[in-house]
């Protein structure tokens, strides 16, 4: 039986290899070397570089969707509160998983066939989590934008950019980024929260256990 530890070791190695070299520049041998395995041992888990990428991307998106929904379920039905925790969770996900996020945002398009179809469904589901909140807020008159899809893409773009520039050793702390990104997202939706409201939104619970623990950058 294929052990969980062996699979996770290879996923971490695939994460590091793809993040460093990109899918096109990486080889299955590179992944094996990073994992400290022979090619035959790696093939026991994943028969190709394509399958290793699929498993990494599928695992990351599935984890995000599951835990983001759980975070949102911990607050009430107010679209402002739900949007705030969704933005904060996405920002945390990107900051805690810079390498994985780099692969997701750059190399997912290299998936082909059924792998690509399955992952596109997960990508759509991940976008719709925040998109549904935005649409609910528009319908209630809380958010003052015309297009839920366009506003959601703008918010995602801000958070996704963290994988390009955020590093733990930088001057900006995660708390500072969460606060500012929450404010930026609300402004995109036509709301300008004051400091007291920002404090309230930043005090809403966001489950830290929702990080991608077994292939996170911090491991």
C-alpha positions, -999 to 999 in steps of 0.1 A, spaced: 0 0 0 13 34 -9 21 52 23 8 87 31 43 98 42 58 87 9 31 105 -11 34 137 9 72 137 6 69 135 -32 42 162 -32 66 185 -12 94 176 -37 71 183 -67 61 216 -51 97 227 -47 108 215 -81 79 230 -100 81 263 -81 118 265 -88 120 254 -124 84 256 -137 66 226 -151 83 229 -185 118 232 -170 114 204 -145 118 167 -151 105 137 -133 141 129 -124 144 163 -107 114 155 -85 129 121 -77 163 136 -67 146 162 -45 126 135 -28 157 113 -24 141 85 -44 151 65 -74 130 69 -106 114 35 -101 104 44 -65 88 77 -78 70 59 -105 54 37 -79 35 68 -67 31 89 -99 37 75 -134 46 109 -150 54 145 -143 19 154 -155 3 131 -128 26 146 -101 15 181 -111 -22 170 -112 -20 155 -77 -3 186 -63 -28 210 -79 -58 189 -71 -48 185 -35 -42 222 -30 -75 233 -46 -95 207 -27 -79 217 6 -86 254 -1 -123 249 -10 -130 227 20 -113 249 45 -125 282 31 -161 270 33 -155 260 69 -141 294 78 -171 311 62 -195 288 81 -181 301 114 -195 336 109 -231 348 105 -249 354 72 -238 390 68 -221 393 34 -196 418 48 -185 394 76 -184 365 52 -164 385 26 -139 396 52 -131 361 65 -129 348 29 -104 375 19 -84 370 51 -83 332 45 -72 336 9 -45 360 19 -33 337 46 -34 307 22 -12 326 -2 13 338 25 16 303 41 18 285 8 39 307 -15 55 279 -34 23 260 -39 5 292 -49 33 299 -75 27 265 -91 -11 269 -90 -11 303 -106 17 296 -132 16 259 -141 -20 247 -137 -26 255 -174 0 228 -182 -25 201 -172 -41 182 -201 -71 159 -208 -92 148 -179 -68 163 -154 -74 197 -168 -112 192 -168 -113 181 -132 -91 210 -120 -110 236 -140 -141 225 -121 -122 230 -88 -109 264 -99 -145 274 -107 -157 262 -74 -130 281 -56 -139 314 -74 -176 309 -67 -171 308 -30 -163 345 -29 -184 353 -60 -215 340 -43 -209 362 -13 -204 392 -35 -236 385 -54 -255 381 -22 -242 414 -10 -252 431 -43 -287 416 -42 -291 429 -6 -279 464 -16 -248 461 7 -222 460 -20 -224 487 -46 -209 472 -78 -225 462 -110 -207 429 -117 -201 403 -90 -178 384 -114 -156 414 -121 -154 425 -85 -145 390 -74 -117 387 -100 -103 421 -87 -102 408 -51 -87 375 -61 -60 393 -82 -50 413 -51 -47 382 -29 -31 361 -56 -3 386 -61 11 377 -27 27 346 -42 48 370 -64 62 393 -38 54 382 -2 82 367 18 82 361 56 114 381 60 99 412 45 88 444 63 51 437 60 37 413 85 7 390 78 -15 410 102 -7 442 83 -14 426 50 -47 411 62 -59 444 75 -50 464 43 -63 437 19 -96 435 38 -99 473 35 -90 472 -2 -116 445 -9 -143 464 9 -135 495 -11 -137 476 -43 -173 467 -33 -182 503 -25 -177 502 13 -151 522 32 -149 508 67 -135 530 95 -109 518 119 -135 505 144 -152 484 117 -119 471 105 -110 461 140 -143 442 142 -137 424 109 -102 415 118 -115 400 151 -137 375 133 -125 339 135 -103 325 107 -94 289 114 -56 287 114 -58 249 111 -69 255 75 -34 258 62 -21 232 37 -1 216 65 16 186 49 30 206 19 30 241 33 62 262 29 66 263 67 71 225 69 
